Amino acid sequence: MRAERIFWNKLKAKLVKMHPTLTKSDLIWRDGTISDMLEMISSKLGITAEELMEDVDKL
């Protein structure tokens, strides 16, 4: 779980750079997995989780 949280902290920094409309509240870790978090964020952005990860991989 700790490794997942560390990864999330790095990932959310990239997400904010790419999608400045995301708020701190959107990026607060909630119980679940990274996949769950990406699904929630991608839904807010109107894209799929796969598209979101493709964007992140480009950074």
Phi and psi in degrees as a GROMACS rama.xvg file:
@    title "Ramachandran Plot"
@    xaxis  label "Phi"
@    yaxis  label "Psi"
@TYPE xy
-62.8277  -42.98  ARG-2
-62.0409  -37.4673  ALA-3
-64.4259  -39.6567  GLU-4
-67.5267  -39.1625  ARG-5
-63.8346  -45.5543  ILE-6
-59.7632  -41.996  PHE-7
-61.204  -41.8093  TRP-8
-60.4005  -39.5701  ASN-9
-70.095  -41.1122  LYS-10
-66.2599  -41.1231  LEU-11
-66.7678  -29.5349  LYS-12
-63.1377  -40.8619  ALA-13
-67.1517  -40.3736  LYS-14
-61.6204  -40.6175  LEU-15
-65.1537  -39.0656  VAL-16
-63.8732  -39.0474  LYS-17
-81.0218  -33.052  MET-18
-131.982  80.5114  HIS-19
-62.5507  -11.9038  PRO-20
-75.2004  -14.1697  THR-21
-69.8891  138.234  LEU-22
-100.777  167.502  THR-23
-58.5553  -37.8156  LYS-24
-61.8584  -38.81  SER-25
-62.4191  -28.9512  ASP-26
-103.736  5.15672  LEU-27
-69.6461  130.911  ILE-28
-62.3423  131.464  TRP-29
-119.063  158.994  ARG-30
-56.1083  137.465  ASP-31
137.284  -153.917  GLY-32
-117.967  171.686  THR-33
-61.0101  -38.3148  ILE-34
-59.7673  -40.8874  SER-35
-61.7113  -43.2499  ASP-36
-65.0129  -42.1858  MET-37
-65.9701  -36.7993  LEU-38
-61.6783  -44.9091  GLU-39
-63.5484  -45.5112  MET-40
-68.6302  -42.5712  ILE-41
-63.6704  -35.8946  SER-42
-61.939  -42.6677  SER-43
-63.3499  -36.3998  LYS-44
-83.4713  -11.9931  LEU-45
78.8969  26.9713  GLY-46
-131.203  170.974  ILE-47
-83.2293  161.753  THR-48
-62.8926  -34.287  ALA-49
-64.2514  -43.1683  GLU-50
-63.5659  -39.406  GLU-51
-62.5321  -45.0992  LEU-52
-67.2166  -34.3499  MET-53
-62.2664  -41.8166  GLU-54
-61.6253  -44.7225  ASP-55
-64.4417  -40.4642  VAL-56
-62.7323  -24.3287  ASP-57
-72.5291  -21.6769  LYS-58
